[in-house]
Amino acid sequence: MACGATRDATSGAALLRHVDLGQVAILPGLVNAHTHIELSYLRGVVPEAAEFVAWVRALLAERGRWPDPHAPQILEAIDRALVESAASGTAVLGDISNTLATFAPIVRSPLAGVVFYELMRFKATRSRAFVEQACREIEALRPAGRVRASLAAHAPYSVAPSVFRAIRDAIDRDPSTRCSVHLSESPEEVEFIRTGGGPWRRLLTEIGAWDPAWVVPGVTPVQCLDEGGFLDDRVLAVHGVQMAPPDLARLAARGTTLVTCPRSNRHTGAGVPPIETFYASGVRVAVGTDSLASVPDLNIFAELAAMRALAASVPAARLLASATYEGARALGFDKDYGTIQPGKCARLLTVAVPAGMEDVEEYLVSGIHPEQIKWIESC
């Protein structure tokens, strides 16, 4: 992309092309820094819950009905979700997958992004071999410049310390690689990491995943991962609903990006994210929708409206930066996406703005619908 007039190669004369876009705001394509596209077939199926582990139980039951990740219903829902994402103004995804079923569909779509191959193993056996096998599966994918694959650790309550270490070692082989982890999402997670008890302990025992050799950290989930050497500026810490100021200070010190998904947090019973505290702490903040199993749509503009409702004091410009530049930077796409600058990928969108609107930035975080959005150029 270049800003300004282009010039004829022979005469050097300026070549101007004027296009009247009407009463619109022009933005870089949005970044959905955390979603689970492969769960799109569960749209409207998993009901809202008062407690997070109760919601997880319902999710596991529904996923158990569809053991084949390549079932037609699942693949069709993936394709529909990608179309919906683009129609809502998203250009880049941070997609979490347990099966890698979304990689090829994203390659076929106009979207860029990282497909994070999410690993779960709490009862640790042959952790390094487990992670290395996942790395081989990633390496076997057909490469695509704008779609990358990496590893993700699910969460401290579902991943053994030895698996965290093996994932960290794997991503350290390439300094450009990113990693994701669900962190401090719910009160149950905080209780489990501090005491070793509560609903997570019961669920792990019920499904045969409990490891009696596991040593209770006795700290917060953030402190647990930080002291284990997992957190740095290439990690996306997702949710953070239950993070206290000292936890946020740790993330800020490590350069870790916090990805907030407030609509999903409400639906799953995880709680209400302290958005104003996030921004006041100095931590980098990006935005995600989470999956269609916990939100009605994949519209990042709707997520921004939820954030605005929770954080009246945060300037609209900072919220918009979280949905563009901060997400692109966190996923490693800031050289091409996230801002409107010469040399970047011209993945630009317009949003129709009512005549006489004085505060356009505030309008953009008030709830924009797909019918107001148009793409004006793509790379």
C-alpha positions in Angstrom: 0.0 0.0 0.0 1.1 3.6 -0.7 -0.5 6.8 0.3 -0.8 9.7 -2.1 -0.6 9.9 -5.9 1.2 7.3 -8.0 3.3 8.3 -11.0 3.6 7.3 -14.6 6.8 5.3 -15.1 7.6 7.0 -18.4 6.6 10.6 -17.9 6.7 10.9 -14.2 3.4 12.6 -14.2 1.1 12.1 -11.2 -1.7 9.6 -11.8 -4.7 10.5 -9.7 -7.7 8.3 -9.3 -10.5 9.8 -7.3 -13.1 7.5 -5.7 -16.0 9.0 -3.7 -16.6 6.5 -0.9 -19.4 8.6 0.6 -19.8 9.4 4.3 -17.5 6.8 5.7 -14.7 6.1 8.1 -11.7 4.2 6.7 -10.0 1.7 8.9 -7.4 -1.0 8.7 -9.0 -4.5 8.8 -9.8 -5.6 12.3 -8.0 -8.3 14.2 -9.9 -11.0 16.1 -7.0 -12.1 18.3 -8.9 -15.0 19.9 -11.5 -17.3 18.4 -12.3 -20.9 18.0 -13.6 -21.2 14.4 -13.9 -25.0 14.6 -16.6 -24.7 17.3 -18.9 -22.7 14.9 -21.2 -25.7 14.5 -22.1 -25.2 18.2 -23.7 -21.8 17.6 -26.6 -21.3 20.0 -26.3 -24.9 21.4 -24.4 -24.4 24.6 -26.5 -22.4 27.0 -25.4 -19.5 29.2 -24.1 -20.7 32.6 -23.7 -19.1 36.0 -20.4 -21.0 36.6 -17.6 -21.6 34.1 -17.0 -25.3 34.8 -20.7 -25.9 34.4 -20.5 -24.3 31.0 -17.4 -26.4 30.1 -19.3 -29.6 31.1 -22.1 -28.7 28.6 -19.5 -27.9 25.9 -17.7 -31.2 26.4 -21.0 -33.0 26.1 -21.9 -31.3 22.9 -18.5 -31.8 21.3 -18.7 -35.5 22.3 -21.6 -35.9 19.9 -19.3 -35.0 17.0 -16.1 -37.1 17.2 -15.1 -36.5 13.6 -13.6 -33.0 13.2 -14.1 -33.2 9.4 -17.8 -34.0 9.5 -19.6 -32.0 6.8 -21.6 -30.1 9.4 -18.5 -28.9 11.1 -16.7 -28.0 7.9 -19.7 -26.1 6.5 -20.0 -24.2 9.8 -16.3 -23.3 9.6 -16.7 -21.8 6.1 -19.8 -19.9 7.1 -17.9 -18.4 10.1 -15.0 -17.3 8.0 -17.4 -15.5 5.6 -19.1 -13.9 8.6 -15.8 -12.8 10.0 -14.8 -11.1 6.8 -18.2 -9.5 6.4 -17.9 -8.0 9.9 -14.6 -6.3 9.1 -12.1 -8.9 10.3 -8.8 -9.2 8.3 -6.7 -11.3 10.7 -7.6 -14.1 13.1 -5.9 -15.7 16.1 -7.7 -19.0 15.8 -7.5 -21.8 18.4 -7.9 -25.3 17.1 -7.7 -28.7 18.7 -7.7 -30.5 15.4 -6.2 -28.2 12.8 -9.4 -28.6 10.8 -9.6 -24.8 10.3 -6.2 -24.4 8.7 -7.1 -25.3 5.1 -10.4 -23.3 5.1 -8.6 -20.2 6.4 -6.0 -20.6 3.6 -8.9 -20.6 1.1 -10.5 -17.5 2.7 -9.3 -13.9 2.3 -8.3 -13.8 5.9 -4.8 -13.9 7.4 -3.9 -15.3 10.8 -2.4 -17.8 13.1 -3.9 -21.2 13.7 -2.9 -22.2 17.2 -2.8 -25.9 17.6 -4.0 -26.1 21.2 -2.6 -28.9 23.4 -4.1 -30.3 26.6 -2.5 -32.9 28.8 -2.7 -32.6 32.6 -1.6 -36.1 33.4 2.0 -35.7 32.1 3.4 -38.7 30.3 6.1 -38.3 27.7 5.5 -34.6 27.5 8.3 -33.7 25.1 7.3 -36.5 22.7 3.7 -35.3 22.9 4.7 -31.7 21.9 7.1 -32.9 19.2 4.4 -34.9 17.6 2.2 -31.7 17.5 5.1 -29.9 15.9 5.4 -32.5 13.2 1.6 -32.2 12.5 2.1 -28.4 12.1 5.1 -28.8 9.8 3.0 -31.2 7.6 0.5 -28.4 6.8 0.7 -26.8 3.3 2.5 -23.5 3.9 0.7 -20.2 3.2 2.4 -16.8 3.7 -0.6 -15.1 5.3 -1.7 -18.1 7.3 0.6 -19.5 9.9 0.4 -22.3 12.4 1.8 -22.5 15.9 1.3 -24.1 19.3 -1.0 -23.1 22.2 -1.2 -24.3 25.7 -4.9 -24.6 26.8 -4.7 -23.4 30.4 -2.9 -24.0 33.7 -5.7 -26.4 34.9 -5.5 -28.6 31.8 -1.7 -28.6 30.9 1.0 -30.1 33.0 4.1 -28.0 33.9 6.3 -30.3 31.8 4.0 -29.8 28.8 4.2 -26.0 29.3 8.0 -26.3 29.3 8.1 -28.4 26.2 5.8 -26.0 24.4 8.0 -23.1 25.5 11.1 -24.9 24.2 9.4 -25.6 20.9 8.3 -22.0 20.2 11.7 -20.7 21.2 13.2 -22.3 18.1 11.8 -19.5 16.0 11.8 -16.0 17.4 8.9 -15.0 15.2 6.6 -17.7 16.6 3.6 -16.7 18.8 1.8 -18.8 21.5 -1.5 -18.5 23.2 -2.9 -19.6 26.6 -6.2 -19.2 28.4 -5.3 -17.5 31.7 -7.1 -16.4 34.9 -10.4 -16.8 33.1 -12.6 -18.0 36.0 -12.8 -18.1 39.8 -12.6 -21.9 39.6 -9.2 -21.7 37.8 -7.8 -19.3 40.5 -9.1 -21.6 43.2 -7.6 -24.7 41.6 -4.1 -23.2 41.1 -4.0 -21.8 44.6 -5.4 -24.8 46.5 -5.6 -27.8 44.2 -9.3 -28.2 44.9 -12.7 -27.1 43.7 -14.7 -27.8 40.6 -11.7 -28.2 38.3 -10.2 -30.9 40.6 -13.5 -32.7 40.5 -13.8 -32.5 36.7 -10.3 -33.7 36.1 -10.9 -36.7 38.4 -14.1 -37.6 36.7 -12.6 -37.6 33.2 -9.5 -39.5 34.3 -7.1 -36.6 33.8 -6.1 -35.9 37.4 -2.4 -36.4 38.1 -1.8 -37.2 41.8 1.9 -36.2 41.4 1.0 -32.6 40.4 2.3 -30.1 43.0 -0.2 -27.4 43.9 1.4 -24.0 42.9 -0.3 -22.1 45.7 -0.1 -18.8 43.7 -2.2 -17.0 41.0 -2.3 -18.6 37.5 -0.3 -15.7 36.2 2.4 -16.0 38.8 2.5 -19.8 38.2 3.2 -19.4 34.4 5.5 -16.5 34.9 7.7 -18.2 37.5 7.8 -21.2 35.1 9.3 -19.0 32.4 6.4 -19.3 30.1 5.3 -15.7 29.7 7.0 -13.2 27.4 6.2 -10.7 24.6 5.3 -13.5 22.1 2.5 -14.9 24.3 -1.2 -14.0 24.1 -2.8 -14.4 27.5 -6.5 -14.8 26.9 -9.4 -13.6 29.1 -7.7 -12.4 32.3 -11.1 -11.9 34.0 -9.8 -12.8 37.4 -6.4 -11.0 37.2 -5.5 -8.7 40.1 -3.3 -5.6 39.6 -0.1 -7.6 40.5 -0.9 -10.1 37.8 -1.4 -7.4 35.2 1.9 -5.8 36.3 3.6 -9.1 35.6 2.1 -9.3 32.1 3.1 -5.7 31.4 6.6 -6.3 32.6 6.9 -9.3 30.3 5.3 -7.6 27.3 2.6 -10.2 27.2 -0.6 -9.2 25.4 -3.9 -9.6 27.2 -6.8 -10.6 24.9 -10.2 -9.7 26.3 -13.4 -11.4 25.2 -16.1 -9.8 27.4 -19.3 -11.1 25.7 -18.0 -14.7 26.0 -17.0 -14.2 29.6 -20.5 -13.2 30.5 -22.0 -16.2 28.7 -19.7 -18.8 30.2 -20.0 -17.6 33.7 -16.3 -16.6 33.9 -17.2 -13.1 35.2 -16.9 -9.5 34.1 -13.5 -8.5 32.8 -12.1 -5.3 34.5 -11.5 -3.5 31.2 -10.6 -0.1 32.8 -8.1 -1.8 35.1 -6.6 -3.6 32.1 -5.8 -0.3 30.4 -4.8 1.5 33.5 -2.2 -1.2 34.3 -0.2 -0.5 31.1 -0.6 -4.1 29.8 -1.1 -4.4 26.0 -4.8 -5.2 25.2 -6.1 -6.9 22.2 -9.7 -8.1 21.4 -11.2 -11.5 20.6 -14.8 -12.8 20.2 -14.1 -16.3 21.4 -16.2 -19.0 19.7 -19.8 -19.1 18.4 -20.4 -21.6 21.2 -20.4 -18.6 23.6 -21.2 -15.5 21.5 -24.0 -14.8 19.0 -21.6 -13.5 16.2 -18.0 -13.0 15.3 -18.3 -9.2 15.0 -15.3 -7.4 16.7 -17.3 -4.2 16.5 -19.9 -5.8 18.8 -17.0 -6.7 21.2 -15.8 -3.1 21.2 -19.3 -2.0 22.1 -19.3 -4.4 25.1 -15.9 -3.0 26.1 -17.2 0.5 25.9 -20.1 -0.4 28.2 -17.6 -1.7 30.7 -15.0 1.0 30.4 -16.5 4.5 30.0 -13.2 6.1 30.9 -11.1 4.5 28.2 -10.7 6.6 25.1 -12.4 5.2 22.0 -9.1 5.5 20.2 -7.4 3.1 22.6 -10.2 0.6 22.1 -9.9 0.8 18.3 -6.1 0.4 18.6 -6.7 -2.8 20.5 -8.9 -4.1 17.7 -6.4 -3.3 15.0 -2.7 -2.6 15.8 -2.4 -4.4 19.1 -4.0 -7.5 17.8 -1.9 -7.5 14.6 1.3 -6.9 16.7 0.5 -9.7 19.1 0.0 -12.2 16.3 3.1 -11.1 14.4 1.3 -9.4 11.5 2.0 -5.7 12.3 4.4 -5.4 9.3 1.4 -5.8 7.0 -1.8 -5.1 9.1 -3.2 -3.0 11.9 -2.5 0.5 10.7 -2.8 2.5 7.5 0.8 3.2 6.4 2.8 3.1 3.2 4.2 -0.3 2.4 1.5 -2.2 4.4 -1.1 -4.5 2.9 -4.0 -2.4 1.8 -6.6 -4.5 3.6 -8.9 -1.5 4.3 -12.6 -1.3 5.1 -15.1 1.5 5.3 -17.8 2.0 7.9 -20.8 4.1 7.0 -21.1 7.1 9.3 -24.3 9.2 9.8 -24.1 12.7 8.5 -23.2 15.2 11.2 -21.5 12.7 13.4 -19.0 14.7 15.4 -17.1 12.0 17.3 -16.4 9.3 14.7 -14.2 7.2 17.0 -16.9 7.0 19.6 -19.4 6.1 17.0 -17.2 3.2 15.9 -17.2 1.6 19.4 -20.9 2.0 19.8 -21.9 -1.1 17.8 -21.3 -1.4 14.1 -23.3 -3.9 12.0 -22.0 -5.8 8.9 -24.4 -4.0 6.6 -22.5 -0.7 7.4 -19.1 -2.3 6.4 -17.5 -2.6 3.0 -14.0 -3.6 1.9 -12.4 -1.1 -0.4 -9.2 -2.9 -1.3 -7.4 -6.1 -0.6 -3.9 -7.6 -1.0 
